[in-house]
Amino acid sequence: MRTDLSAFNTGNYSPGPRWKVLAWYFVNYYIFNSALPWPYGFKRGLLRLFGAKVGKGLVIKTKVRIKNPWRLEIGEHCWIGESVWIDNLEDVTIGNHVCISQGALLLTGNHDYTRRDFPYRLGRITLDDGVWIGAQSVVCPGVHCGTHAILTVSSVASRNLEPWQIYAGNPAAVVRTRTIHAHA
């Protein structure tokens, strides 16, 4: 049997009310995915207006894409770098003091290649407190990154990341334990 993309369906995925999706499309394109440095507070307010739960101190840089803000929860004092893509067809939960570096991708959906109709396979992503997702890295559907885990530059997390571990590669594997030193 061959793949038949004409039979594709979204399965149980529902983006939300059509008016909300359309309104967000324009806000996302002209404000968030813009090269203009819109104020962080303005962006936080727009995310909240569209149903995101956002803590204080969020820094959200330019050229960021967010699929469905109503499926997004961000803790306090987080940084989202330039050109980050949060492709949240499913819920994404980001803890406190999380850094998502430039060009990283949080990918909550892919396709079931074992089925002829190629439907979506969705999985929530959770980034616990203190996680750092390196530049150009990918976090795959269903992945839970434990507290203070690091995914290094251009790595792919296809499985859960254990707390306080540093991961590198594709697929990401532990390279060492993270330590944090008090400053003098």
Short mmCIF file of the C-alpha atoms (twelve columns), coordinates in Angstrom:
data_MODEL
# 
_entry.id   MODEL 
# 
loop_
_atom_site.group_PDB 
_atom_site.id 
_atom_site.type_symbol 
_atom_site.label_atom_id 
_atom_site.label_alt_id 
_atom_site.label_comp_id 
_atom_site.label_asym_id 
_atom_site.label_seq_id 
_atom_site.Cartn_x 
_atom_site.Cartn_y 
_atom_site.Cartn_z 
_atom_site.pdbx_PDB_model_num 
ATOM 1   C CA . MET A 1   0.000   0.000  0.000  1 
ATOM 2   C CA . ARG A 2   1.210   3.522  -0.807 1 
ATOM 3   C CA . THR A 3   0.795   6.818  0.986  1 
ATOM 4   C CA . ASP A 4   -2.273  8.693  -0.278 1 
ATOM 5   C CA . LEU A 5   -2.048  12.373 0.661  1 
ATOM 6   C CA . SER A 6   -5.453  13.039 -0.916 1 
ATOM 7   C CA . ALA A 7   -6.889  11.035 2.014  1 
ATOM 8   C CA . PHE A 8   -5.085  13.155 4.683  1 
ATOM 9   C CA . ASN A 9   -7.060  14.263 7.685  1 
ATOM 10  C CA . THR A 10  -6.048  16.148 10.800 1 
ATOM 11  C CA . GLY A 11  -7.321  13.436 13.135 1 
ATOM 12  C CA . ASN A 12  -8.360  14.914 16.493 1 
ATOM 13  C CA . TYR A 13  -6.463  18.205 15.934 1 
ATOM 14  C CA . SER A 14  -8.623  21.302 16.018 1 
ATOM 15  C CA . PRO A 15  -6.914  24.690 15.702 1 
ATOM 16  C CA . GLY A 16  -9.737  26.618 17.378 1 
ATOM 17  C CA . PRO A 17  -12.452 29.020 16.226 1 
ATOM 18  C CA . ARG A 18  -11.881 30.186 12.669 1 
ATOM 19  C CA . TRP A 19  -12.097 33.898 13.595 1 
ATOM 20  C CA . LYS A 20  -9.437  33.462 16.280 1 
ATOM 21  C CA . VAL A 21  -7.096  31.551 13.976 1 
ATOM 22  C CA . LEU A 22  -7.485  34.208 11.276 1 
ATOM 23  C CA . ALA A 23  -6.981  37.131 13.676 1 
ATOM 24  C CA . TRP A 24  -3.897  35.445 15.157 1 
ATOM 25  C CA . TYR A 25  -2.485  34.841 11.675 1 
ATOM 26  C CA . PHE A 26  -2.219  38.597 11.094 1 
ATOM 27  C CA . VAL A 27  -0.924  39.400 14.599 1 
ATOM 28  C CA . ASN A 28  1.655   36.615 14.365 1 
ATOM 29  C CA . TYR A 29  2.808   37.705 10.908 1 
ATOM 30  C CA . TYR A 30  2.925   41.471 11.423 1 
ATOM 31  C CA . ILE A 31  4.028   41.643 15.082 1 
ATOM 32  C CA . PHE A 32  5.755   38.442 16.225 1 
ATOM 33  C CA . ASN A 33  7.310   37.262 12.953 1 
ATOM 34  C CA . SER A 34  8.341   40.810 12.097 1 
ATOM 35  C CA . ALA A 35  11.893  42.149 12.092 1 
ATOM 36  C CA . LEU A 36  10.610  45.253 13.900 1 
ATOM 37  C CA . PRO A 37  11.567  45.276 17.589 1 
ATOM 38  C CA . TRP A 38  8.076   45.568 19.091 1 
ATOM 39  C CA . PRO A 39  8.166   46.126 22.880 1 
ATOM 40  C CA . TYR A 40  8.200   42.940 24.968 1 
ATOM 41  C CA . GLY A 41  5.288   44.133 27.112 1 
ATOM 42  C CA . PHE A 42  3.185   44.680 24.001 1 
ATOM 43  C CA . LYS A 43  3.933   41.151 22.793 1 
ATOM 44  C CA . ARG A 44  3.164   39.684 26.242 1 
ATOM 45  C CA . GLY A 45  -0.176  41.492 26.202 1 
ATOM 46  C CA . LEU A 46  -1.065  40.159 22.755 1 
ATOM 47  C CA . LEU A 47  -0.204  36.596 23.778 1 
ATOM 48  C CA . ARG A 48  -2.463  36.928 26.834 1 
ATOM 49  C CA . LEU A 49  -5.238  38.460 24.695 1 
ATOM 50  C CA . PHE A 50  -5.140  35.333 22.513 1 
ATOM 51  C CA . GLY A 51  -5.302  32.966 25.498 1 
ATOM 52  C CA . ALA A 52  -1.652  32.250 26.350 1 
ATOM 53  C CA . LYS A 53  -0.702  32.070 30.011 1 
ATOM 54  C CA . VAL A 54  2.386   34.262 30.328 1 
ATOM 55  C CA . GLY A 55  4.381   35.046 33.473 1 
ATOM 56  C CA . LYS A 56  6.222   38.277 34.142 1 
ATOM 57  C CA . GLY A 57  9.524   39.159 32.531 1 
ATOM 58  C CA . LEU A 58  9.137   37.337 29.191 1 
ATOM 59  C CA . VAL A 59  11.681  38.520 26.623 1 
ATOM 60  C CA . ILE A 60  10.511  37.635 23.132 1 
ATOM 61  C CA . LYS A 61  12.785  38.695 20.282 1 
ATOM 62  C CA . THR A 62  12.005  39.343 16.604 1 
ATOM 63  C CA . LYS A 63  10.976  36.869 13.881 1 
ATOM 64  C CA . VAL A 64  9.278   34.478 16.351 1 
ATOM 65  C CA . ARG A 65  6.449   32.270 15.075 1 
ATOM 66  C CA . ILE A 66  3.793   30.802 17.363 1 
ATOM 67  C CA . LYS A 67  1.120   28.563 15.843 1 
ATOM 68  C CA . ASN A 68  -1.607  28.631 18.543 1 
ATOM 69  C CA . PRO A 69  -1.036  30.947 21.534 1 
ATOM 70  C CA . TRP A 70  -4.123  29.523 23.254 1 
ATOM 71  C CA . ARG A 71  -2.116  26.272 23.598 1 
ATOM 72  C CA . LEU A 72  0.886   27.980 25.227 1 
ATOM 73  C CA . GLU A 73  1.925   28.496 28.835 1 
ATOM 74  C CA . ILE A 74  5.136   30.389 29.659 1 
ATOM 75  C CA . GLY A 75  6.515   30.905 33.166 1 
ATOM 76  C CA . GLU A 76  8.388   33.880 34.582 1 
ATOM 77  C CA . HIS A 77  11.598  35.441 33.268 1 
ATOM 78  C CA . CYS A 78  11.894  33.370 30.083 1 
ATOM 79  C CA . TRP A 79  13.795  34.292 26.935 1 
ATOM 80  C CA . ILE A 80  12.635  33.402 23.434 1 
ATOM 81  C CA . GLY A 81  15.334  34.183 20.851 1 
ATOM 82  C CA . GLU A 82  15.180  35.399 17.280 1 
ATOM 83  C CA . SER A 83  13.508  33.121 14.732 1 
ATOM 84  C CA . VAL A 84  12.196  30.608 17.276 1 
ATOM 85  C CA . TRP A 85  9.243   28.600 15.983 1 
ATOM 86  C CA . ILE A 86  6.749   27.213 18.489 1 
ATOM 87  C CA . ASP A 87  4.705   24.940 16.229 1 
ATOM 88  C CA . ASN A 88  2.178   24.055 18.907 1 
ATOM 89  C CA . LEU A 89  -0.586  21.994 17.396 1 
ATOM 90  C CA . GLU A 90  -0.661  20.518 20.928 1 
ATOM 91  C CA . ASP A 91  -0.012  22.173 24.318 1 
ATOM 92  C CA . VAL A 92  3.428   23.597 25.090 1 
ATOM 93  C CA . THR A 93  4.320   24.370 28.703 1 
ATOM 94  C CA . ILE A 94  7.460   26.373 29.439 1 
ATOM 95  C CA . GLY A 95  8.601   26.715 33.057 1 
ATOM 96  C CA . ASN A 96  10.370  29.614 34.762 1 
ATOM 97  C CA . HIS A 97  13.794  30.925 33.695 1 
ATOM 98  C CA . VAL A 98  13.803  28.953 30.431 1 
ATOM 99  C CA . CYS A 99  15.948  30.075 27.488 1 
ATOM 100 C CA . ILE A 100 14.999  29.082 23.944 1 
ATOM 101 C CA . SER A 101 17.814  30.262 21.676 1 
ATOM 102 C CA . GLN A 102 17.805  31.538 18.106 1 
ATOM 103 C CA . GLY A 103 16.184  29.401 15.461 1 
ATOM 104 C CA . ALA A 104 15.063  26.631 17.818 1 
ATOM 105 C CA . LEU A 105 11.929  24.653 16.920 1 
ATOM 106 C CA . LEU A 106 9.407   23.226 19.366 1 
ATOM 107 C CA . LEU A 107 7.533   20.731 17.191 1 
ATOM 108 C CA . THR A 108 4.374   19.200 18.688 1 
ATOM 109 C CA . GLY A 109 3.235   17.351 15.598 1 
ATOM 110 C CA . ASN A 110 4.415   15.118 12.815 1 
ATOM 111 C CA . HIS A 111 2.712   12.455 10.711 1 
ATOM 112 C CA . ASP A 112 1.933   8.770  11.163 1 
ATOM 113 C CA . TYR A 113 3.913   7.361  8.244  1 
ATOM 114 C CA . THR A 114 2.553   3.847  8.938  1 
ATOM 115 C CA . ARG A 115 -0.915  4.886  7.794  1 
ATOM 116 C CA . ARG A 116 -1.981  5.448  4.219  1 
ATOM 117 C CA . ASP A 117 -3.793  8.728  5.043  1 
ATOM 118 C CA . PHE A 118 -0.687  10.224 6.802  1 
ATOM 119 C CA . PRO A 119 -2.635  11.729 9.770  1 
ATOM 120 C CA . TYR A 120 -1.120  13.983 12.407 1 
ATOM 121 C CA . ARG A 121 0.605   12.451 15.438 1 
ATOM 122 C CA . LEU A 122 0.606   15.025 18.207 1 
ATOM 123 C CA . GLY A 123 2.456   15.232 21.518 1 
ATOM 124 C CA . ARG A 124 2.715   17.892 24.213 1 
ATOM 125 C CA . ILE A 125 6.050   19.492 24.978 1 
ATOM 126 C CA . THR A 126 7.075   20.473 28.512 1 
ATOM 127 C CA . LEU A 127 10.192  22.452 29.360 1 
ATOM 128 C CA . ASP A 128 10.722  22.499 33.132 1 
ATOM 129 C CA . ASP A 129 12.340  25.363 35.060 1 
ATOM 130 C CA . GLY A 130 15.852  26.373 34.003 1 
ATOM 131 C CA . VAL A 131 15.909  24.463 30.697 1 
ATOM 132 C CA . TRP A 132 18.060  25.858 27.890 1 
ATOM 133 C CA . ILE A 133 17.255  24.898 24.301 1 
ATOM 134 C CA . GLY A 134 20.284  25.793 22.142 1 
ATOM 135 C CA . ALA A 135 20.241  27.622 18.833 1 
ATOM 136 C CA . GLN A 136 18.907  25.697 15.824 1 
ATOM 137 C CA . SER A 137 17.816  22.769 18.023 1 
ATOM 138 C CA . VAL A 138 14.594  20.780 17.684 1 
ATOM 139 C CA . VAL A 139 12.370  19.447 20.459 1 
ATOM 140 C CA . CYS A 140 10.100  16.742 19.030 1 
ATOM 141 C CA . PRO A 141 6.479   15.889 19.904 1 
ATOM 142 C CA . GLY A 142 5.852   14.437 23.352 1 
ATOM 143 C CA . VAL A 143 9.255   15.399 24.795 1 
ATOM 144 C CA . HIS A 144 9.594   16.469 28.433 1 
ATOM 145 C CA . CYS A 145 12.801  18.347 29.273 1 
ATOM 146 C CA . GLY A 146 13.576  17.956 32.980 1 
ATOM 147 C CA . THR A 147 14.645  20.836 35.189 1 
ATOM 148 C CA . HIS A 148 17.854  22.596 34.086 1 
ATOM 149 C CA . ALA A 149 18.494  20.215 31.165 1 
ATOM 150 C CA . ILE A 150 20.395  21.673 28.209 1 
ATOM 151 C CA . LEU A 151 19.947  20.739 24.552 1 
ATOM 152 C CA . THR A 152 23.052  22.037 22.764 1 
ATOM 153 C CA . VAL A 153 23.270  23.828 19.403 1 
ATOM 154 C CA . SER A 154 21.702  21.990 16.433 1 
ATOM 155 C CA . SER A 155 20.677  18.967 18.503 1 
ATOM 156 C CA . VAL A 156 17.428  16.986 18.238 1 
ATOM 157 C CA . ALA A 157 15.524  15.873 21.345 1 
ATOM 158 C CA . SER A 158 13.359  12.963 20.239 1 
ATOM 159 C CA . ARG A 159 13.174  11.504 23.773 1 
ATOM 160 C CA . ASN A 160 12.775  13.010 27.244 1 
ATOM 161 C CA . LEU A 161 15.758  14.904 28.652 1 
ATOM 162 C CA . GLU A 162 16.695  14.067 32.244 1 
ATOM 163 C CA . PRO A 163 17.138  16.888 34.798 1 
ATOM 164 C CA . TRP A 164 20.553  18.563 35.081 1 
ATOM 165 C CA . GLN A 165 21.971  16.768 32.023 1 
ATOM 166 C CA . ILE A 166 23.539  18.303 28.920 1 
ATOM 167 C CA . TYR A 167 22.553  16.699 25.606 1 
ATOM 168 C CA . ALA A 168 24.122  16.953 22.153 1 
ATOM 169 C CA . GLY A 169 23.635  15.394 18.732 1 
ATOM 170 C CA . ASN A 170 20.932  13.807 16.633 1 
ATOM 171 C CA . PRO A 171 19.416  12.008 18.345 1 
ATOM 172 C CA . ALA A 172 20.484  13.909 21.445 1 
ATOM 173 C CA . ALA A 173 22.542  11.942 23.986 1 
ATOM 174 C CA . VAL A 174 23.970  12.924 27.379 1 
ATOM 175 C CA . VAL A 175 27.464  14.417 27.159 1 
ATOM 176 C CA . ARG A 176 27.874  15.577 30.775 1 
ATOM 177 C CA . THR A 177 26.101  16.811 33.903 1 
ATOM 178 C CA . ARG A 178 25.186  20.472 34.277 1 
ATOM 179 C CA . THR A 179 26.492  22.406 37.270 1 
ATOM 180 C CA . ILE A 180 25.757  25.988 38.227 1 
ATOM 181 C CA . HIS A 181 28.273  27.951 40.264 1 
ATOM 182 C CA . ALA A 182 27.437  30.892 42.509 1 
ATOM 183 C CA . HIS A 183 29.031  34.124 41.346 1 
ATOM 184 C CA . ALA A 184 31.563  35.896 43.538 1 
# 
